[in-house]
Amino acid sequence: MSPKDLRALFLLAAIWGGSFLFMRLAVNDFGPVAFVEMRIGISALFLLAVSALMGRLAALKTHWKPIAMCGVLNVALPFYCFAYAAQTVPAGTLAVINALVPMFGALIARFWLQERLTWPRLLGMVIGIAGIIVLVYEDLSFNAQGNGWAILIAVAAPFFYGLAACYTTKFLQGVDSIAIATGSVTASALLLLPLAIWTWPDTPISNVAWVSAIAVAVLCTGIAYIIFFRLIARVGSSKTITVTFLVPLFGIFWGAAVLSEALTFSVLLGAGIVLLGTLLATGVVGRRMT
């Protein structure tokens, strides 16, 4: 990977790690549904403009049904899960939970796509789950003051991402990636629009929340998608997906630097265990063991 591509990879990780910070700053003002609609609505307009300029809209007409379903699995559901959890769960914790995506993807691919699941990859999944338990154990209470339900809902987000990845592999193989990104975000925005209008807050929304919502839409969704797909085109998907290992580090950093979230031993240990599990589950370590 060239220095230019490496800089782009770290920039992408910093942007995606910052998305959890922006969620924490905005979601309590907007509410989960309205916040998600703001995020994907603005992103849809941005991506539609980019797709039109690049001449990528034709694929939307041909494949709109599977692209819309991809939007439900890859955008609407996981974005809502993380937004709901962000009302109480620290940004750094959410970023680490997001690192479970490759594990869920590998597990679902084993049963749905009949992909081979080696023992090192299976061990990685077990280690990753153990890391999440270490990370959230102190907050895993299901009483009125606990974050147990919010954490479980957050864990559902990487499950949906993994399911979406397998769905895309099965039903959208060979379809232009920019068209998939644009169509899935647009379909999700249209789907959630009525509910967002219904749940729009009556109280005034702070300037910080507005700026955060716009930033997560344009920077963390629209621009990040373009960087992501350009990296795939330049260095391939296997190298680009290593951004998964960097996002939690930036998520923890932004949460501590901006929101003064505590860097406890359990947070650092849990994050390290999750990253080790992710390395095994994605086959990065397994390839060297076999």
Secondary structure, 3 states (H helix, E strand, C coil): CCHHHHHHHHHHHHHHHHHHHHHHHHHHHHCHHHHHHHHHHHHHHHHHHHHHHHCCCHHHHHCHHHHHHHHHHHHHHHHHHHHHHCCCCCHHHHHHHHCCHHHHHHHHHHHHCCCCCCHHHHHHHHHHHHHHHHHHHHHCCCCCCCCHHHHHHHHHHHHHHHHHHHHHHHHCCCCCHHHHHHHHHHHHHHHHHHHHHHCCCCCCCCHHHHHHHHHHHHHHHHHHHHHHHHHHHHHCHHHHCCHHHHHHHHHHHHHHHHHCCCCCHHHHHHHHHHHHHHHHHCCCCHHHHC
